[in-house]
Amino acid sequence: MDDRVLARLRCPVCAEPLAETTAGTARALRCPRGHSFDIARQGYVNLLTGRAPHTGDSAEMVAARAGFLAAGHYDTVAAALATTAVRVADSGPYPLVVDAGAGTGHYLAAVLAALPDAAGLALDVSKPAMRRAARAHPRAAAALADTWQRLPLADRSTAVLLNVFAPRNGPEFHRVLDPGGALLVVTPAADHLTELVDALDLLRVDPDKADRVAGSLGGHFTEESATGHRARLALTRAEVTTLVGMGPSAWHADPRRLAARIAALPEPVPVTLSVRLGVHRPR
């Protein structure tokens, strides 16, 4: 694990620093109080304590998502994050970029490519996602963690915190972010996937989404700026299935009815990508 990341990790049980240990071929992170956390052979460390509220995306879902992102459909989002991170990143030595709810680490990798002096950490509750995130970029590490709980990071350790279509833990984001750092939040705009919303009867974006984001950050942040980013996609029906599975509608739609509606779509399927990228500074 990158020493720059390890130096900022903290034991999720007692918040003490962690050090890497090796016994034969087994590797782990251990704190001075003896709490130990295994490093999987795929490279990620398991920093979960107790049972997570859910297991996150399955291996099949992660593989489909990785393929969808690798095809470049959401490159508009990755490019916007990278450009914004360069603008807002702390100029101090070895900044840490953390992606909370990172999935495969796709967006973290894009940001690290734009910040050659930075190290990165992907956090997610899905083991299959963390297996991929650990290999997403040479300067990226990955940790299995519940982002609803205390984050396994030192206070003020993070220069840029990414939150892309993921839940927000306002108090913890504030604790781990450097006072000069920035939280980058990507959320769907009102017309995001509008063609699919109408054709497939998907959940619509809350018109008060921006206010809800501010509320979820618990008054710990002030939004410095916000930009919109759009692209027109042409997708196969299989890609539409993957895309729907990446959003909240996957948990609310009847699977058989949804599959039948997707099968009836003419290919290629035109889809609007439309997101809002907010830059939030800690108060």
C-alpha positions as MATLAB code, in Angstrom:
seq = 'MDDRVLARLRCPVCAEPLAETTAGTARALRCPRGHSFDIARQGYVNLLTGRAPHTGDSAEMVAARAGFLAAGHYDTVAAALATTAVRVADSGPYPLVVDAGAGTGHYLAAVLAALPDAAGLALDVSKPAMRRAARAHPRAAAALADTWQRLPLADRSTAVLLNVFAPRNGPEFHRVLDPGGALLVVTPAADHLTELVDALDLLRVDPDKADRVAGSLGGHFTEESATGHRARLALTRAEVTTLVGMGPSAWHADPRRLAARIAALPEPVPVTLSVRLGVHRPR';
ca = [
       0.000    0.000    0.000;
       1.182    3.512   -0.825;
       2.875    4.938    2.284;
       1.153    8.277    1.715;
      -2.243    6.613    2.010;
      -1.226    4.369    4.894;
      -0.012    7.361    6.910;
      -3.517    8.831    6.788;
      -5.487    5.682    7.509;
      -6.834    5.096   11.005;
      -8.089    2.017   12.806;
     -11.890    1.878   12.449;
     -12.163    0.530   16.011;
      -9.977    2.898   18.054;
      -8.831    5.547   15.526;
      -5.139    4.793   16.142;
      -2.633    4.847   13.237;
      -2.158    1.678   11.200;
       1.009   -0.075   10.059;
       1.439   -2.871    7.550;
       2.551   -6.280    8.840;
       3.491   -9.475    7.036;
       3.355  -13.080    8.243;
       4.405  -15.473    5.510;
       2.279  -14.525    2.517;
      -0.430  -12.919    4.663;
      -0.499   -9.139    4.861;
      -2.511   -7.010    7.232;
      -2.812   -3.564    8.766;
      -2.461   -3.423   12.540;
      -2.833   -0.627   15.078;
      -0.867   -0.245   18.353;
      -3.811   -1.682   20.299;
      -3.680   -4.930   18.307;
      -6.678   -4.516   16.028;
      -5.794   -6.222   12.747;
      -7.320   -5.955    9.268;
      -6.497   -8.308    6.431;
      -5.205   -7.128    3.069;
      -6.821   -9.301    0.396;
      -4.642  -10.819   -2.299;
      -6.403   -8.509   -4.777;
      -4.880   -5.557   -2.912;
      -7.724   -3.992   -0.944;
      -7.871   -3.894    2.856;
     -10.984   -4.877    4.777;
     -11.688   -2.109    7.308;
     -15.258   -3.106    8.051;
     -16.207   -3.589   11.690;
     -19.304   -5.603   12.454;
     -21.853   -6.254    9.752;
     -22.346   -3.737    6.964;
     -25.966   -2.688    6.322;
     -25.689   -4.210    2.832;
     -23.050   -5.890    0.679;
     -23.085   -3.406   -2.192;
     -22.930   -4.357   -5.845;
     -22.454   -8.003   -6.787;
     -19.597   -9.250   -8.971;
     -21.921   -9.365  -11.986;
     -23.154   -5.803  -11.391;
     -19.598   -4.535  -10.917;
     -18.398   -6.233  -14.097;
     -21.257   -4.726  -16.102;
     -20.631   -1.287  -14.633;
     -16.899   -1.535  -15.358;
     -17.619   -2.395  -18.974;
     -20.106    0.451  -19.326;
     -17.668    3.009  -17.921;
     -14.752    1.629  -19.935;
     -16.806    2.207  -23.088;
     -16.565    5.927  -22.354;
     -20.242    6.685  -21.876;
     -19.620    8.709  -18.708;
     -16.302   10.248  -19.735;
     -18.006   13.653  -19.515;
     -18.367   13.146  -15.762;
     -14.812   11.866  -15.318;
     -13.357   14.794  -17.280;
     -15.384   17.333  -15.296;
     -14.175   15.850  -12.011;
     -10.548   15.811  -13.153;
     -10.632   19.413  -14.384;
     -12.335   20.624  -11.210;
      -9.975   18.674   -8.939;
      -6.958   20.324  -10.577;
      -8.526   23.712   -9.887;
      -9.436   23.112   -6.255;
      -6.736   20.731   -5.013;
      -4.535   21.899   -2.170;
      -1.084   22.785   -3.458;
       0.595   21.093   -0.468;
       2.826   18.034   -0.876;
       1.299   14.643   -1.639;
      -2.418   15.498   -1.487;
      -4.820   12.655   -0.778;
      -7.897   12.185   -2.971;
     -10.639   10.038   -1.417;
     -13.643    8.674   -3.296;
     -16.459    7.808   -0.874;
     -18.699    5.252   -2.551;
     -16.071    4.723   -5.234;
     -17.408    1.638   -6.982;
     -14.762    0.422   -9.421;
     -12.528    3.474   -8.851;
     -13.154    4.791  -12.371;
     -13.574    8.435  -11.344;
     -10.783    8.292   -8.776;
      -8.413    7.059  -11.491;
      -9.368    9.967  -13.760;
      -8.668   12.489  -11.004;
      -5.343   10.895  -10.074;
      -4.267   10.988  -13.726;
      -4.797   14.750  -13.633;
      -2.985   15.178  -10.279;
       0.444   13.544  -10.684;
       1.548   14.336   -7.108;
      -1.576   12.920   -5.451;
      -2.371    9.542   -3.931;
      -5.879    8.125   -3.841;
      -8.132    5.990   -1.667;
     -11.331    4.286   -2.805;
     -13.939    3.464   -0.140;
     -16.905    1.205   -0.789;
     -18.871   -1.581    0.863;
     -18.723   -3.889   -2.183;
     -15.888   -6.438   -2.226;
     -16.072   -6.976   -6.010;
     -15.863   -3.208   -6.518;
     -12.851   -2.889   -4.229;
     -11.046   -5.682   -6.080;
     -11.221   -3.535   -9.188;
     -10.609   -0.221   -7.423;
      -7.353   -1.536   -5.951;
      -6.073   -1.864   -9.540;
      -7.728    1.244  -10.968;
      -4.569    3.381  -10.808;
      -0.961    2.847   -9.647;
      -1.391    5.523   -6.963;
      -4.784    4.287   -5.746;
      -5.467    2.146   -2.680;
      -8.812    0.605   -1.787;
     -10.517   -0.152    1.513;
     -13.734   -1.978    2.227;
     -15.611    0.438    4.483;
     -19.112    1.561    5.369;
     -19.215    5.260    4.472;
     -22.256    5.739    6.708;
     -19.998    5.048    9.699;
     -16.815    6.756   10.905;
     -14.420    6.893    7.975;
     -11.066    5.112    8.549;
      -9.104    8.324    8.035;
      -7.285   10.854   10.177;
      -8.781   14.267   10.832;
      -8.042   16.818    8.087;
      -6.231   14.193    6.032;
      -7.967   14.647    2.685;
      -7.371   17.340    0.065;
     -10.151   16.367   -2.369;
     -13.160   14.222   -1.499;
     -15.209   12.761   -4.360;
     -18.855   11.799   -3.972;
     -20.326   10.599   -7.264;
     -23.940    9.345   -7.264;
     -23.311    8.086   -3.730;
     -24.650    8.688   -0.205;
     -23.199   11.597    1.753;
     -21.989   11.483    5.350;
     -21.751   15.209    6.101;
     -20.156   15.103    9.576;
     -17.511   12.575    8.550;
     -16.759   14.301    5.258;
     -16.154   17.484    7.241;
     -13.944   15.739    9.790;
     -11.566   14.150    7.284;
     -11.375   17.053    4.834;
      -8.560   19.564    5.165;
      -9.888   23.083    5.901;
      -8.475   24.164    2.541;
      -9.826   21.111    0.738;
     -12.919   20.588   -1.372;
     -15.788   18.116   -1.586;
     -16.899   17.412   -5.177;
     -20.467   16.121   -5.350;
     -21.966   14.776   -8.592;
     -25.747   14.354   -8.684;
     -28.246   13.843  -11.523;
     -29.818   16.967  -13.073;
     -33.537   17.203  -13.742;
     -33.251   15.866  -17.318;
     -30.771   13.084  -16.562;
     -31.748    9.941  -18.520;
     -35.012   11.640  -19.418;
     -35.726    9.329  -22.377;
     -35.409    6.259  -20.150;
     -37.456    7.797  -17.369;
     -40.371    8.220  -19.761;
     -40.016    4.933  -21.659;
     -39.262    2.695  -18.690;
     -41.211    4.497  -15.959;
     -38.106    5.085  -13.862;
     -37.825    7.268  -10.775;
     -37.665   10.955  -11.602;
     -35.010   13.261  -10.192;
     -36.290   15.212   -7.211;
     -36.659   18.862   -8.317;
     -35.340   19.855   -4.884;
     -32.253   17.672   -5.272;
     -29.778   20.530   -4.679;
     -31.511   21.450   -1.414;
     -31.502   17.812   -0.350;
     -27.766   17.553   -1.019;
     -27.162   20.639    1.117;
     -29.319   19.138    3.854;
     -27.455   15.839    3.756;
     -24.207   17.704    4.379;
     -25.652   18.878    7.675;
     -24.571   22.500    7.519;
     -20.894   21.519    7.520;
     -20.219   22.819    4.006;
     -20.851   25.834    1.811;
     -21.331   25.336   -1.907;
     -18.713   27.444   -3.669;
     -19.815   26.750   -7.241;
     -21.884   24.405   -9.371;
     -21.646   23.460  -13.034;
     -23.820   21.412  -15.360;
     -22.435   18.758  -17.690;
     -24.351   17.086  -20.526;
     -23.745   14.532  -23.246;
     -25.840   12.582  -25.740;
     -25.401    8.822  -25.567;
     -26.331    6.095  -28.050;
     -26.682    2.826  -26.153;
     -27.476   -0.799  -26.815;
     -30.325   -2.404  -24.911;
     -27.749   -4.304  -22.831;
     -26.073   -1.026  -21.916;
     -29.448    0.441  -20.966;
     -29.968   -2.513  -18.630;
     -26.598   -1.832  -17.004;
     -27.278    1.896  -16.750;
     -30.651    1.385  -15.074;
     -28.977   -1.039  -12.657;
     -26.526    1.686  -11.661;
     -29.312    3.944  -10.364;
     -32.008    3.870   -7.672;
     -34.711    2.631  -10.042;
     -33.086   -0.802   -9.964;
     -34.405   -1.235   -6.420;
     -37.946   -0.056   -7.178;
     -38.897   -1.448  -10.603;
     -40.369   -4.895  -11.268;
     -37.475   -6.770  -12.937;
     -39.581   -8.673  -15.493;
     -41.636   -5.654  -16.505;
     -38.485   -3.553  -16.776;
     -36.735   -6.180  -18.913;
     -39.739   -6.370  -21.253;
     -39.776   -2.601  -21.700;
     -36.046   -2.479  -22.403;
     -36.419   -5.294  -24.962;
     -38.968   -3.169  -26.824;
     -36.635   -0.175  -27.211;
     -35.262    0.465  -30.722;
     -31.461    0.418  -30.990;
     -29.428    2.498  -30.652;
     -31.234    4.005  -27.672;
     -30.749    7.795  -27.410;
     -30.095    8.865  -23.814;
     -29.300   12.236  -22.251;
     -26.543   12.345  -19.659;
     -27.056   15.423  -17.490;
     -25.391   15.976  -14.124;
     -24.614   18.712  -11.648;
     -21.129   19.019  -10.156;
     -21.030   21.014   -6.936;
     -17.860   22.220   -5.237;
     -18.334   22.385   -1.472;
     -15.910   23.939    1.016;
     -15.848   23.066    4.724;
     -17.203   25.695    7.076;
];
